[in-house]
């Protein structure tokens, strides 16, 4: 019985298919991350993130997962219908980049601003970095100024 050896092209195709499958799993992990938030089950995030997960928002110091949870709860308390839509998504190796649209209705206090019942709609760019099959870092830039003006913040 003769053993068939893979050609260089077959090996490259297999490697490409494996990488593509990994990138798709990473995207699905992020979707699970958002579904957990939508269900307000923030403690379940630990199953999707590394122990030393960090969130980077602009030039601020990184935030741990334990510190992200109260921030997320604050958003969902202030905007009970807080929702997201993925407008664009790109995966490459251990990185996933997303352009998101967030919407909601301001029904509770948010950063000392009482409920206005105003609708919000703002965008965010997020870059996720994976270690293995878990989210290790999230780098986010969001249009917070638009959101804050939509709930009544006045610029001076």
C-alpha positions as CSV (number, residue, x, y, z in Angstrom):
1,X,0.0,0.0,0.0
2,X,1.5,3.3,-1.1
3,X,1.3,6.3,1.3
4,X,0.3,9.6,-0.4
5,X,2.1,12.7,0.8
6,X,0.4,16.1,0.6
7,X,1.7,18.5,-1.9
8,X,2.9,21.9,-0.9
9,X,-0.4,23.4,-2.3
10,X,-2.5,20.9,-0.4
11,X,-0.6,21.7,2.8
12,X,-1.1,25.4,2.3
13,X,-4.8,25.0,1.5
14,X,-5.2,23.0,4.8
15,X,-3.4,25.6,6.8
16,X,-5.5,28.4,5.2
17,X,-8.7,26.5,6.0
18,X,-7.6,25.9,9.6
19,X,-6.8,29.6,10.0
20,X,-10.1,30.6,8.5
21,X,-12.0,28.3,10.8
22,X,-10.1,29.7,13.8
23,X,-11.0,33.3,12.7
24,X,-14.6,32.3,12.4
25,X,-14.6,30.8,15.9
26,X,-13.1,34.1,17.3
27,X,-16.0,36.0,15.7
28,X,-18.5,33.7,17.2
29,X,-16.9,34.1,20.6
30,X,-17.4,37.9,20.3
31,X,-21.0,37.4,19.3
32,X,-21.4,35.2,22.5
33,X,-19.8,38.0,24.5
34,X,-22.5,40.5,23.3
35,X,-25.3,38.0,23.8
36,X,-24.2,37.5,27.4
37,X,-24.3,41.3,27.8
38,X,-27.8,41.5,26.2
39,X,-28.9,38.9,28.7
40,X,-27.2,40.8,31.5
41,X,-25.2,37.7,32.6
42,X,-22.0,39.6,32.9
43,X,-20.3,37.0,35.2
44,X,-20.4,34.5,32.2
45,X,-17.9,36.7,30.4
46,X,-15.1,35.0,32.4
47,X,-15.7,31.9,30.3
48,X,-14.8,33.8,27.2
49,X,-11.9,35.9,28.4
50,X,-8.4,35.2,29.7
51,X,-7.8,35.7,33.4
52,X,-5.7,38.8,32.7
53,X,-8.2,40.3,30.1
54,X,-7.8,44.1,29.6
55,X,-10.1,46.7,28.0
56,X,-8.3,49.7,26.5
57,X,-10.5,52.7,25.9
58,X,-8.6,55.5,24.1
59,X,-5.6,56.6,26.1
60,X,-7.0,55.5,29.5
61,X,-5.3,52.9,31.6
62,X,-6.4,49.3,30.9
63,X,-9.5,48.1,32.7
64,X,-9.8,44.5,34.1
65,X,-12.8,42.3,33.4
66,X,-14.0,42.7,37.0
67,X,-14.0,46.5,36.4
68,X,-15.8,46.2,33.1
69,X,-18.8,44.4,34.6
70,X,-20.1,47.3,36.7
71,X,-19.7,49.6,33.7
72,X,-21.8,47.3,31.6
73,X,-24.4,47.0,34.3
74,X,-24.6,50.8,34.5
75,X,-25.2,51.0,30.7
76,X,-27.9,48.4,30.8
77,X,-29.6,50.0,33.8
78,X,-29.6,53.5,32.1
79,X,-30.5,52.1,28.7
80,X,-32.6,48.9,29.3
81,X,-33.1,48.4,25.5
82,X,-29.3,48.9,24.8
83,X,-28.6,47.0,21.6
84,X,-25.9,46.6,19.1
85,X,-25.6,45.9,15.4
86,X,-22.4,44.7,13.8
87,X,-21.9,46.8,10.7
88,X,-18.5,45.5,9.6
89,X,-16.3,42.7,10.9
90,X,-12.8,41.6,9.8
91,X,-10.8,38.7,11.3
92,X,-7.0,38.1,10.8
93,X,-5.1,35.5,12.7
94,X,-5.7,36.3,16.5
95,X,-7.4,39.6,15.9
96,X,-11.0,40.6,15.1
97,X,-12.0,44.2,14.2
98,X,-15.6,45.3,14.3
99,X,-17.5,48.5,13.5
100,X,-20.6,48.5,15.7
101,X,-23.8,50.6,16.0
102,X,-25.2,51.0,19.5
103,X,-28.8,52.1,20.2
104,X,-31.0,52.5,23.2
105,X,-33.4,54.7,25.2
106,X,-32.2,56.7,28.2
107,X,-34.5,55.4,30.9
108,X,-32.3,55.6,34.0
109,X,-29.5,57.7,35.5
110,X,-26.3,57.7,33.5
111,X,-23.2,59.3,34.9
112,X,-25.3,61.6,37.0
113,X,-27.6,62.6,34.1
114,X,-31.2,61.7,35.0
115,X,-33.4,59.8,32.5
116,X,-34.5,61.8,29.5
117,X,-36.2,59.1,27.4
118,X,-34.0,60.3,24.6
119,X,-32.9,57.7,22.0
120,X,-29.2,57.2,21.5
121,X,-27.4,56.0,18.4
122,X,-23.6,56.0,18.2
123,X,-20.7,54.0,16.7
124,X,-17.7,52.2,18.0
125,X,-14.7,50.6,16.6
126,X,-13.4,47.6,18.5
127,X,-10.3,45.4,18.1
128,X,-10.2,42.1,19.9
129,X,-7.0,40.2,20.5
130,X,-7.2,36.5,21.3
131,X,-5.0,34.1,23.2
132,X,-6.0,30.6,22.2
133,X,-9.8,30.6,22.1
134,X,-10.3,33.4,24.6
135,X,-10.5,37.2,24.4
136,X,-7.3,38.6,25.9
137,X,-7.6,42.3,25.0
138,X,-10.3,44.7,23.7
139,X,-9.3,48.0,22.3
140,X,-12.2,50.4,21.8
141,X,-12.8,53.8,20.4
142,X,-16.4,55.0,20.6
143,X,-18.3,58.1,19.8
144,X,-19.2,58.9,23.4
145,X,-19.6,62.6,22.6
146,X,-22.5,61.9,20.2
147,X,-24.1,59.7,22.8
148,X,-23.7,62.2,25.6
149,X,-25.2,65.0,23.6
150,X,-28.1,62.8,22.6
151,X,-29.0,62.5,26.3
152,X,-28.8,66.2,26.9
153,X,-25.1,67.0,27.7
154,X,-24.5,70.6,26.6
155,X,-21.1,71.6,25.2
156,X,-19.7,74.9,26.3
